[in-house]
Amino acid sequence: MKILIFASGRGSNFEALVKASKKGELLADIVGLCCDRDCNAVNIAKDNGIPVSRIDPKDAESIIKTVKQYDPSYILLAGYMRIIAPELIDEYPMRIINIHPSLLPMFKGKDAIKQAWDAGVKETGVTVHFVNDKMDAGVIIMQEKISIPSSIEALESSIHELEHRIYVKAVNSIVKELKTLLISRCLLGDNVRYDGGNKHSKRAVKIARDFNGTVLKVCPELDAGLGVPRDSLDLISNKVVSKNGEDVTELMVRTCDNIVSKLGEGMILVLTKEKSPSCGKYDPMGVLTSLIVNRLGSRVIIVNEEEI
């Protein structure tokens, strides 16, 4: 597995990743470093024989061209103080990972450690998350907490120590354990919705195409034999009810149970819709998504189409 790193500053997280890679603790090869300016991370890369590329953060086309030369499996942001261009996310959806020194969604943006200190909270921590178009808002891969010590200097030291440990741990969990992608067929452009339509997502299509593992494409309602077109479904008091009033709860649970039984070992990325009685993530959670969460728990990373 090949990792490309973006950095802008002193490179402490980059250096920690390099050391972990050399010791065999990071289960991936660091193939290059991309920087938007001269910084200490460049010196670290040169000292370790890692190729360095200078990028212009405003030139998305050039960045994509540079990244493709490295052919990375994942891009890691390690103190990269620039907004990632949506064009790069389009090219590498759910394959760009960032580390942030707070328990997101608290204390987004710059100076997160000072934000936590000034807020007087009792604990803060570090978050590793996928990158999307919103600042520090991508789906969380891993978080760890620490208690606030007696000084901001001690807090900064504790946060940096935690960052160096959790980034390696989180990346390893993705590289080693992420083996299955379960994805809603309508996001791939299949006309399987109750009205014969779809919620085609170019990023979802690319995620499925580039995924290194088993891809399971599902539509629970169609798999249940409800056909297209069909009456729309709704969740009412934990019952799945058709628009015509028919209770199809047993049918949907049985169908979703069969889908869950096909999921293998390791971590599972579930790419589904925001709202759906069968496979939605939110308000309320669909039958399939709910079964996956209840049975597989921490092994699952659930993403809806708005979060890619």
C-alpha positions as CSV (number, residue, x, y, z in Angstrom):
1,M,0.0,0.0,0.0
2,K,1.4,3.4,-1.0
3,I,1.0,6.6,1.0
4,L,1.5,10.1,-0.2
5,I,1.8,12.8,2.4
6,F,0.9,16.5,2.2
7,A,2.6,18.9,4.7
8,S,3.1,22.6,5.2
9,G,4.9,23.0,8.5
10,R,7.5,21.7,10.9
11,G,6.6,18.1,10.0
12,S,6.3,16.4,13.4
13,N,3.4,14.2,12.3
14,F,5.2,13.5,9.0
15,E,8.4,12.6,10.9
16,A,6.4,10.3,13.2
17,L,4.9,8.5,10.2
18,V,8.4,8.1,8.6
19,K,9.8,6.6,11.8
20,A,6.9,4.2,12.1
21,S,7.3,3.2,8.5
22,K,11.0,2.5,8.9
23,K,10.3,0.4,12.0
24,G,7.7,-1.6,10.2
25,E,5.0,-0.2,12.5
26,L,3.2,1.6,9.7
27,L,1.8,-0.9,7.3
28,A,2.3,1.2,4.2
29,D,5.1,2.7,2.2
30,I,5.6,6.5,2.1
31,V,6.3,7.2,-1.5
32,G,6.5,10.9,-1.5
33,L,5.9,14.3,0.2
34,C,4.0,17.2,-1.4
35,C,4.5,20.7,0.1
36,D,3.0,24.0,-0.8
37,R,6.1,25.9,0.5
38,D,9.5,25.4,1.9
39,C,9.3,23.9,5.4
40,N,11.0,21.6,7.8
41,A,9.0,18.6,6.5
42,V,11.0,19.0,3.3
43,N,14.3,18.6,5.3
44,I,12.9,15.5,7.0
45,A,11.9,14.0,3.6
46,K,15.4,14.6,2.1
47,D,17.1,13.2,5.2
48,N,15.1,10.0,4.7
49,G,15.4,9.7,0.9
50,I,11.7,10.5,0.3
51,P,10.9,12.3,-3.0
52,V,9.5,15.8,-2.6
53,S,7.2,17.7,-4.9
54,R,6.3,21.4,-4.7
55,I,2.6,22.1,-5.3
56,D,0.6,25.2,-5.9
57,P,-2.5,24.9,-3.7
58,K,-4.5,27.1,-6.2
59,D,-3.7,24.9,-9.2
60,A,-5.9,21.8,-8.8
61,E,-5.0,20.4,-12.2
62,S,-1.3,20.5,-11.5
63,I,-1.8,18.9,-8.1
64,I,-3.8,16.0,-9.5
65,K,-1.1,15.5,-12.2
66,T,1.6,15.4,-9.5
67,V,-0.3,13.1,-7.2
68,K,-1.0,10.6,-10.0
69,Q,2.7,10.3,-10.6
70,Y,3.0,8.7,-7.2
71,D,-0.1,6.5,-7.7
72,P,-1.0,6.5,-4.0
73,S,-3.6,4.3,-2.3
74,Y,-4.2,7.1,0.2
75,I,-3.2,10.7,0.7
76,L,-2.4,11.7,4.3
77,L,-2.5,15.4,5.4
78,A,0.1,16.0,8.1
79,G,0.0,19.7,9.1
80,Y,-1.1,20.7,5.6
81,M,-2.5,24.2,6.2
82,R,-4.5,24.5,3.0
83,I,-8.1,23.7,1.9
84,I,-8.1,20.6,-0.3
85,A,-9.5,21.4,-3.8
86,P,-12.8,19.7,-4.6
87,E,-11.2,18.5,-7.8
88,L,-8.7,16.4,-5.9
89,I,-11.4,15.0,-3.7
90,D,-13.3,14.1,-6.9
91,E,-10.3,12.1,-8.0
92,Y,-9.6,10.5,-4.6
93,P,-12.9,10.4,-2.7
94,M,-12.6,8.6,0.7
95,R,-8.9,8.2,0.1
96,I,-7.7,11.5,1.7
97,I,-7.2,11.4,5.4
98,N,-6.5,14.2,7.9
99,I,-5.6,14.4,11.6
100,H,-7.0,17.2,13.8
101,P,-6.0,18.1,17.4
102,S,-9.5,18.1,18.9
103,L,-12.5,15.9,19.4
104,L,-14.4,16.9,16.3
105,P,-16.9,18.3,15.7
106,M,-15.6,20.5,18.6
107,F,-12.9,23.1,17.9
108,K,-12.6,23.0,14.1
109,G,-10.1,25.0,12.1
110,K,-6.9,26.7,13.3
111,D,-5.5,26.7,16.8
112,A,-7.7,23.9,18.0
113,I,-5.6,23.2,21.0
114,K,-5.8,26.8,22.2
115,Q,-9.5,26.8,21.4
116,A,-10.0,23.9,23.8
117,W,-7.8,25.5,26.5
118,D,-9.6,28.8,26.3
119,A,-13.0,27.1,26.4
120,G,-12.1,25.5,29.7
121,V,-13.3,22.0,28.8
122,K,-12.2,19.1,30.9
123,E,-11.0,16.9,28.1
124,T,-10.1,17.2,24.4
125,G,-8.2,14.8,22.1
126,V,-7.3,13.9,18.5
127,T,-9.4,12.9,15.5
128,V,-8.4,11.1,12.4
129,H,-11.0,11.6,9.6
130,F,-11.7,11.4,5.9
131,V,-11.5,14.7,4.0
132,N,-14.6,16.1,2.2
133,D,-15.5,19.5,1.0
134,K,-16.3,20.9,4.4
135,M,-13.6,22.0,6.8
136,D,-12.8,19.3,9.4
137,A,-16.2,17.7,8.7
138,G,-15.4,14.4,7.1
139,V,-16.5,11.0,8.5
140,I,-14.4,10.1,11.6
141,I,-12.1,7.1,11.4
142,M,-10.8,7.2,15.0
143,Q,-10.8,9.4,18.0
144,E,-9.0,9.4,21.4
145,K,-9.5,11.6,24.4
146,I,-7.1,13.1,26.9
147,S,-7.8,15.1,30.1
148,I,-6.7,18.8,30.1
149,P,-3.5,19.1,32.1
150,S,-2.4,22.1,34.2
151,S,-0.9,24.2,31.4
152,I,-1.4,24.8,27.8
153,E,2.2,23.8,27.1
154,A,1.6,20.4,28.7
155,L,-1.6,20.1,26.7
156,E,0.2,20.8,23.4
157,S,2.8,18.2,24.3
158,S,0.2,15.6,25.2
159,I,-1.8,16.3,22.0
160,H,1.3,16.0,19.8
161,E,2.3,12.7,21.5
162,L,-1.2,11.4,20.9
163,E,-1.2,12.5,17.3
164,H,1.9,10.6,16.5
165,R,0.5,7.4,18.0
166,I,-3.1,7.6,16.8
167,Y,-2.3,8.5,13.1
168,V,-0.3,5.3,12.7
169,K,-3.0,3.3,14.4
170,A,-5.8,4.8,12.3
171,V,-4.0,4.4,9.0
172,N,-3.1,0.8,9.8
173,S,-6.8,0.1,10.6
174,I,-7.7,1.3,7.1
175,V,-4.8,-0.4,5.3
176,K,-5.1,-3.7,7.1
177,E,-8.7,-4.1,8.1
178,L,-10.9,-2.3,5.5
179,K,-11.8,-5.2,3.3
180,T,-15.5,-4.6,2.3
181,L,-17.5,-1.8,0.8
182,L,-21.3,-2.0,1.0
183,I,-22.8,0.6,-1.3
184,S,-26.4,1.6,-2.2
185,R,-27.0,0.8,-5.9
186,C,-28.9,4.0,-6.5
187,L,-25.7,6.0,-5.7
188,L,-24.0,4.1,-8.5
189,G,-26.7,5.3,-11.0
190,D,-28.9,2.2,-11.0
191,N,-32.5,3.1,-11.4
192,V,-33.7,1.1,-8.4
193,R,-35.6,3.8,-6.3
194,Y,-39.3,3.3,-5.8
195,D,-40.0,5.9,-8.5
196,G,-37.5,4.3,-11.0
197,G,-34.9,7.0,-10.3
198,N,-31.5,7.1,-8.7
199,K,-29.2,9.3,-6.6
200,H,-26.2,9.0,-8.9
201,S,-23.0,10.2,-7.3
202,K,-19.8,10.5,-9.3
203,R,-17.7,10.2,-6.2
204,A,-19.6,7.1,-5.1
205,V,-19.0,5.5,-8.5
206,K,-15.2,6.2,-8.2
207,I,-15.1,4.9,-4.6
208,A,-16.6,1.6,-5.8
209,R,-14.4,1.4,-8.9
210,D,-11.2,2.0,-7.0
211,F,-12.0,0.1,-3.8
212,N,-9.3,-2.5,-2.9
213,G,-11.5,-5.3,-1.6
214,T,-15.0,-6.8,-1.9
215,V,-17.7,-4.5,-3.2
216,L,-21.3,-5.4,-2.3
217,K,-23.9,-3.4,-4.2
218,V,-27.3,-3.5,-2.7
219,C,-30.9,-2.2,-2.8
220,P,-32.7,-3.7,0.1
221,E,-36.1,-2.9,-1.3
222,L,-35.4,-4.4,-4.7
223,D,-33.6,-7.4,-3.1
224,A,-36.9,-7.9,-1.1
225,G,-38.7,-8.3,-4.5
226,L,-40.7,-5.1,-4.2
227,G,-39.9,-4.2,-7.8
228,V,-39.6,-0.9,-9.7
229,P,-41.7,1.2,-9.7
230,R,-43.3,0.5,-6.3
231,D,-45.1,2.2,-3.5
232,S,-42.7,4.3,-1.3
233,L,-41.9,3.0,2.2
234,D,-41.8,4.8,5.5
235,L,-40.6,4.1,9.0
236,I,-43.5,4.5,11.5
237,S,-43.0,3.5,15.1
238,N,-40.2,1.1,14.1
239,K,-42.4,-0.5,11.4
240,V,-41.7,-0.4,7.7
241,V,-45.0,0.6,6.1
242,S,-45.8,0.9,2.4
243,K,-47.7,4.0,1.2
244,N,-50.7,1.8,0.7
245,G,-50.6,0.8,4.3
246,E,-49.0,-2.7,4.0
247,D,-46.6,-3.6,6.8
248,V,-43.5,-5.0,5.2
249,T,-41.3,-5.0,8.3
250,E,-40.8,-8.7,8.4
251,L,-39.9,-8.9,4.7
252,M,-37.4,-6.0,5.0
253,V,-35.7,-7.3,8.2
254,R,-35.4,-10.8,6.6
255,T,-33.9,-9.3,3.5
256,C,-31.5,-7.0,5.3
257,D,-30.5,-9.8,7.6
258,N,-29.4,-11.8,4.6
259,I,-27.4,-8.8,3.3
260,V,-25.6,-8.4,6.7
261,S,-24.8,-12.2,6.7
262,K,-22.7,-11.7,3.5
263,L,-20.4,-9.2,5.2
264,G,-17.0,-10.6,5.9
265,E,-14.3,-10.0,8.5
266,G,-12.5,-6.7,9.1
267,M,-13.7,-3.2,8.8
268,I,-16.6,-2.4,6.5
269,L,-17.2,0.9,4.7
270,V,-21.0,1.5,4.3
271,L,-21.8,4.1,1.7
272,T,-25.5,4.8,1.8
273,K,-28.2,7.4,1.5
274,E,-28.9,10.2,4.0
275,K,-32.5,9.3,4.5
276,S,-34.2,6.0,3.5
277,P,-36.4,3.5,5.5
278,S,-34.2,0.7,4.1
279,C,-30.6,2.0,4.0
280,G,-30.6,5.6,5.3
281,K,-28.1,6.9,7.8
282,Y,-30.2,9.6,9.5
283,D,-33.7,10.5,10.8
284,P,-34.4,7.7,11.5
285,M,-31.8,5.1,10.6
286,G,-32.9,2.6,7.9
287,V,-33.4,-1.1,8.6
288,L,-30.2,-2.3,6.9
289,T,-28.0,0.4,8.4
290,S,-29.5,-0.2,11.9
291,L,-28.8,-3.9,11.6
292,I,-25.2,-3.3,10.5
293,V,-24.6,-0.9,13.4
294,N,-26.2,-3.1,16.0
295,R,-24.4,-6.3,14.9
296,L,-21.0,-5.0,13.8
297,G,-20.5,-1.9,15.9
298,S,-17.0,-0.5,15.8
299,R,-16.1,-2.5,12.7
300,V,-18.3,-0.2,10.6
301,I,-17.7,3.3,9.0
302,I,-21.0,4.6,7.8
303,V,-21.0,7.4,5.2
304,N,-24.0,9.0,3.4
305,E,-23.9,10.6,0.0
306,E,-23.7,14.1,1.5
307,E,-20.5,13.2,3.5
308,I,-18.3,11.9,0.7
